[in-house]
Amino acid sequence: MPPDTAERLDLRLVPAAGTAWAVTAAGITWTVGPLLAMLCAATGFGWWALDRRCGPTRPAVRAARAAVLGAAVVGAGFALAAGMRSDAVRGHPLAQRFGTVATVTVTPGEDPRLLGNGRLMFRGTLEAVDGNEGSGRVLVFAPASGFAGLSAGQPARFKARVNRPDRRDLTVAVLNATGRPALGAASPIQRAARAVRTRFAETARGVLPSDQAAILPGLVLGDTSAVSAATTAQFRTAGLTHLTAVSGANVTIVCGAVLLSAQIVGPRAAVILAAVALAGFVIVVQPSASVLRAVVMGAITLMAMLSARRRQAIPVLAATVLGLLLVAPQLAVDVGFALSVCATAALVVLAPVWSRRLTARGWPKPLADAICVALAAQLVTAPLVAAISGRVSLIGVLANLAVAVVIAPITVLGTAAAAVCWLWPPAGGLMIRFTGPELWWLLRVAESAAALPGAAVPVPAGPVGVVLVGVATVVAAALWRALVRRRRYAVAGSSGDVDYGWPASDPG
């Protein structure tokens, strides 16, 4: 057995990360941060007293005690921080003005998203209220007629009705804009990024059929504004929706493609180029919370792939969760964050093990990797997807496997074309043309998979759906494992190679 197969995972930081996540989510949702902080502190003190009383023990027991003590200390700190953040939201000046109209200045963190019926929405940072300096995260609903030209990083001053937020995620208010806004200027970098996105979409419409030109910006830059409702429904039923959002997979593919130049420019120069490409990618896509989260998770996945050591990936993932929750505690109640963490853990923990087992049985490694990545990500994220959409795709694994071969070329060519279109549109258009066959295949797979009877089944949304689909997934995995083991024993028994546990020379 290879050493890395028998390598034990380093889980020492996992209890601390899990506790921090749980207490932060609870503190934001139910405003019980101080109570959780006292509970964690009491648990840590009691555990410390017990540890001193028990005296020397085995290293494994000492490690377990240290993990519990560390989780209690970290949990107390994060619970206290969550309580303070929740108190700040409840005591925000806008909380006293629910139901009134105010003149606000908001800087969007992302481009507005069309909702239909002439309306759009965006999340942003509050800069001013009635001329007084403000702060906090807000959700804005506005008419598309006046706000259509608004972009990320561009301040907008407008009148809005201040409403109470319907979700507990540290949003201080929901603003329903009225009238036309007074738009400011975004930073030069953000204006350049928007120009890149706009030129890329225009070039795609000029060289590709309409359906392919609409989906390409979504696959490369996460811009789904031109994707039709029918295509969106097909991708959702086929379990391919994650492809139209910037994820860790995009980051891994882009940086991995740049790192392939190491044989030409050297490893150090390749790493520098990958860092530059990553920074440019973030700027063009927009450095929203979801994009930054995807960048971090993609970097972890890439590190695990390059080092080929799962043991290093888990502590890095746990430390990343702690760091992100420290900087942006609202991620604790963000389903997208949970999806990213679960998918990353599946890719660096489960997929390599399954791939090695298939490779040991004679499977080609590229095929084994593709199957295991699709299966691991789909199984681990299925409960959360069910909680969001109220549906579970039964064809998702096969659909993701069918399109896996075209995602990397689309991402690499599309990203390169986005960078080139701004400077040399004909060259960018040529690159985009080469994505045509891959896009055609992706759209046909989504259409065919969604048309299959029973491709997706409805399940209860919310926590009930998480539990139901999670239990069903665990039971299905256990039954599959038992079936494989039974078949293995049957094959061994028919060949006479069954090990009954006694020495070969035993006469009985």
N, C-alpha and C positions, 0 to 999 in steps of 0.2 A: 504494500500500500504506500503510495507516495506520501511524503511528509505533510503536504498541504491538505491532503484528504483527511488525515487524522488530527489536523490542527483544531484546537478548541477555540471557540469564540471568546473574545475578551468582552465580557458583559458588565464590567465594574461600573461604568458610567450610566448604564441603562436605567437602574432604579432612580438615580438622581434626575435624569432627563424625564422619565415617566412621571415622577412625583411633581416636578416643576410644571409640566404640561397640565396635569390633572388639577392641581391647586389653582393655577392661573385661570384655567377655563371655568372652574367653579367660582372663583373669586369675581370674575367678570360677569358670569351669568346670574349668580344669586347674591352677589355682594356679601359674601361670607369670608372675605379675605382675612380679617383679624382673628376670627374664630379658628380658621384653618392654620394660621400662623401659630397660635397658642397650642393647638393640638400637635402640630409638628414639633414645636419646641419641647413640649412635655414628653413626646415619644422619644426624641433625641436624648433628653436628659435621663429618662428612665433606662434607655438602652445603654447609655454611657455608664450609669451606675451599675447595671447588671454586668457589663463587660469588666469593670474593675473588680467586682466581687468574684466573678468566675475564675479569674486568674489565667495563666497560660493555657492555651488550647492548640489544637491542630491549625496549620496555616489556612486550610480551607474555611474553617469556622471563623478565624480571625478576619479573613477577607470578607466573609458574609456580614459579620458585625460591622466592619468598616463601611461596607456598602449601605447598610441600613442607616447607620449614623450619618453618613454623608447625605443620603436622601432626605433624612429628617431636617438637617441643617439647611440644605438647599430649598426644600419645600417651605420651611418657615420664611426664608427670605423672599421667595417668589410669591407666596401667599400675601405677605405684607405689602409687597409692591403692587400686586393686583388690587388689593383693597384700597391703596392710595390712588391708583389710577381710576378706579370706579368712583371714589369720592370726588375726584376732580371733575369727572363727567357729570355727576349729579349736581355739583355746585357750579357748573359753568354758567356764565351770564346768559347764554341763549336758553338755558333750561327755565329761566324765569319769564321767557317771552314766547312760550309755545302758544300758538294760535294768533300771534300778532304778525305784522309786516315790518320788515327791517331792510335797510340797504346794506348789503354785504359785499365783500370782496373775497373771491375764492380763486385759488390756483389749482387747476385740475392736475391730478397725478397721472392721468391717462387720457387718451382721446375719448370724447363722448361716444356712447354707444346708442344707436338708433333702436327705439322700442316699437315703432309703428304708430299709426294714428297721429303722425306729426309731432311725436315727443321723443326725447332722448334723455339719457342719464349719464352721470359721471360722479366719481368720488374725487374729493379734493381736500385741500387744507384751507381752513378759514384764516384769512389775513386781517380783516377788519369788519367791524359791525358799527354802522352809523358813524363812521369816521374814527372810531376808537379801535386801537390795535386788538386783534383777536388771535385765537389759536384753536386747534382741535380739528378732528376729522369730521367731514360732513358729506352727506349724500345729496346730490342735486338732481331734481327733475325739471326739465326746461323745454320750451317749444323749440322745435328744430329750425323754425324760420329765422330766429335771431341768433341761435347758438351753433349753427352748423359749421361755421368757420373757426370755432374754438378748438384749440389743440392742447396737448399736454404741456404744462409749464407756462401757459399764457394766462395771466391774471384777468379776471372778469369782474366788473362791478355791476350789480343789478339789484332790483327789489325782489324780495321773496317772502312768502309766508313761511314762518318757522313752525315746524311740526315736531312732535316727539318721535324719535326713532323707533321702528318696530322690531329691531333686533338689538340685543345686548352685545355689542362688539366694539365698545369704546367710541362709537359715533355719537357726537354731541347733539346733532339735530339733522332732520331731513328738511331740505329747502325746496319749495316749489316756486320756481322763478316766474316772474311776470314781466312783460314788456321786453324791450330790447336792451342788451347789455352794452356797457362800455368796455371794450377789449383793450388790454395792454399788450405788451410785446414779450414774447418768450425769449429765452437766452439764445445766443447765436448757435450754440450746439444743438439745442432742441429744434430750432428752425431748420438747421441743416438736416437733422434726422427726419423731420417731416418731409422735406424736399426729396430725400432718398426714398421714403415710403411712397410718396405720390408718384414720382417718376417710375418706380418699379411697377406699381399697379397700372399706370398708363401704358408702359411698354408691354406688359403682359396682355392687356386688352388688344394691343395692336398686332400681336403675333400668334395668339392662341384662340381657340374657340371660347365662347362666352362662359361655359360651365368650368372649363379648365382655368381661364383667366380669373374667375371669381374665387376659386379654391386655393390657387397658388399663394397669394399673400397670406392666407390663413395658415397654411402649412409652414411657411418660411418665417413670417413676422407676427403671426397671431392676429392678423387683421381679417376678421370675418364679416366686415360690413357689407360686402358685395355677395356673400353666399346666400342662396335662395333658401326659403323655409323648407322646401322639399328635400334639398340636399342635406340640410341640417338634420331633418327627421331621419333620413336614411343613415347618416353617420351615427346618430344616437342609437338606432335599432341594431345596427351592425357592430356596435361597441367600438367605433373608431373616432368618437368625439374628441378624445385626448390628442389626436393628431392635429387638430385645428387650434390648439392652445400652445403657447410657448412652454415647453417642459424641459426637464433635465435631459431628455433624449436629444433635443435640438442642440443643447450645449455640448453634450458628449460627442455628437457627430461632427459639429463644426470644429471643436478643438482637436478632436482625434484626426480629422483630415489635415489640419495644419501641422500636427505633430509628426505626420508621415514624412514631412520634409526634413526630419532629423538626419537622414542619411545623406542629404545634400548640403545643408547648412550647419549641421552639427546639433547635438542635443540641447545645448544652452540657448543657441539662437532660436531653435524650434520652440522651446518653452516661452521665450520672450515673444515670438510671433504669435503663439497661441494666446498669451495674455493680452496682447494688443487686439487680436481678433475678437476675443471675449469682451473686452471693453467696448469695442466698436459695435459688436452685436447688441450689447445691453443698451447702448445709447440709441441705436436705430429702432430697436423693438420698443423702447420706452422703459425706463428703470422703475416700473411699478413694483409693488410688493410681490405680486405673483411672479414677475420676471426675475427679480432678485432671488426669490426662493428657488426658482428653477435653475438659476445659475449655480447656486450653492449645491443643490442636489446633483446637478450634472457634473460638477467638479468632483464630488465625492465618488460618483460612479466611475468617472474617468480615472481617478486615482486608484480605485480598486482594480480596474481593468489593467492598468499599466503595471501595478505592483503584483497582481495576481495573488494577493493575500487578503482574505476576508477578515482576518483578525484585526488588521489595521482599520478597516472601513467602519466597523461598528463603533469603536470609541470616537472616531471623527464624526460620524453621524450623530451620536448622542451629544457631543460637545457642540455641534452645529445647532441642534435643536435648542440647547440651553442658550447659546448666543443669540439666536433669532428671537426667542421668547423674551430675552432681556431687552433687546432693542425694540421689538414690535410685539408686545404681549397680546394684541388682538389676533395674532396668528393662532393662538390656542383655541379659538372658536371658529377658525376658518377651515372649511371642509377641504379646500384646495391644498392647504398646508398638510393636512392629514393624508391626503392622497399622495402628495409628493414624498412624504417620509415613508409611508408604507411601500410605495413602488420602489423607492431607492433601496430600502431594506431587502425587499424581495430580489432585486437585481444583484445585490452584492452578497447575499447570504444563500438564497435558495437556488437561483439560476445556475451558478457555477457548479454546485454539487450535483444537481440533476444533469447538467451537461456532461460532467465527467463520467457519470454512470452510463449515459447513452454512448459516449465515445468509447468507453471500455467494452461495450457490447458491439462495436464495429460501426457505429453511426459516423458519418462524416462530421467533423467538428463544426463547420459553419451551419449545417442543418440542425445539429444538436443545440447549438447556441441560440439559433433563431426560435426553435420550438420552446426551449426552456425559458427564454426571456419573455416571450408572449404568454406562456402558461403561468409563470410566476406572477407577473404583473397583473394579469387578469384575475387570478384567484384571490390575490391579496386585496385588491382594490374593489372587487365585486360588491362586498357589503356596503362600502361607502357610496359607490355609484348608485346602488339601489336606494339608499337613504335620500340621495339628491333627486333622482329622477322617478322613483317609484316603479322602475322596470329593471329587469335583469336580462342582458343579452346572452342567449344560449349559443349563439354563433360567433361570439366575440373572439375566442381564441383562434378559431379557424380563419376568421376574417383578418385578424392582425397578422397571422402567419402568412396569409396569401399576399398581403401588401408589404410585408417586412422588407422584401428585396428591393422595393422601389423608394422607400422612405429616405434612405441615405443619399441616393443620387439626387432626389428632389431637393433635399435640404442643402447639400453641398453646392449644386448648380444654382439653386435659387438664391442662396446667400451670396455667392460670388456675383451673380447677376445684379442683385440689389446694390452691391458695392460699385459695380462697373457702370450701371445704367446712368448714374448721376454724372459721370465724367465722359462716357463713351456709349451712348444709347444703342448704336448698331451692334456692338460687341455684346452688350447685355441682352439685347433681343435674340442674338444667336444662341446664347446660353439658355435663355428661357425656352427657345424652340426645342432644345434637346430634352426638356422636361415633359414635352407633350405626350409621348408614349407612356411614360410612367404615370402621369396624371390621368390619362385615359383608363389605364388599368385600375388605378385606385378608385375612380368614380364607378367603373363597372362592377368592381367587387362590392362596394358599398350598396349599389343599387340591387345587385343580385342577392346579396346576403339579407338585405332588408325585406326583399320580396318573398323569402322562404317562409312557409307556414310555421308559426311558433318560434320565429327567430328571437323574439323577446317576450317575456311573460311579465305581467304586472305583479308587483309585490307592495306591501305597505311601505309608505315613505316614512322617514324619520328613524328614531331608535328601534322601533319594532322591525323595520326592514333590515337594519344592521344585524340585529340578533338572528332573525330568521335566515337571512342569506349566509351569515357567518356560520351558524350551526350546520346548515345544509352543505356548505363548502367543506367543513371539517369532517362531517360524516361521509361525504363523497370521497374525500382524500383517504380516509381510513379504510373504506370499503375497497378502493382501488389498490391500496397497499396490501391489504389482506389477500386480494385476488392474485396480485403478482407473486406474493410469497407462496400462496398455495400452488400456483402453477409451477414455481421454481422447485418446490418439493416434489411435485408430481413428476417433473422431468428428471430430477435427481433419482427418484425412486425407480423409475422405469429403466434407468441406466445402471442401477445397482450401486450408486455412489452415495447412498444415504448414510450419514454418520449417526450411529446409535449410541455413541458415548462410551463404548468399551474398547480396550486395546485390540489391535488387529490379531494378536496372537492368542486371545482368549478363546478357549475351546467351546464355551457356551454360546 
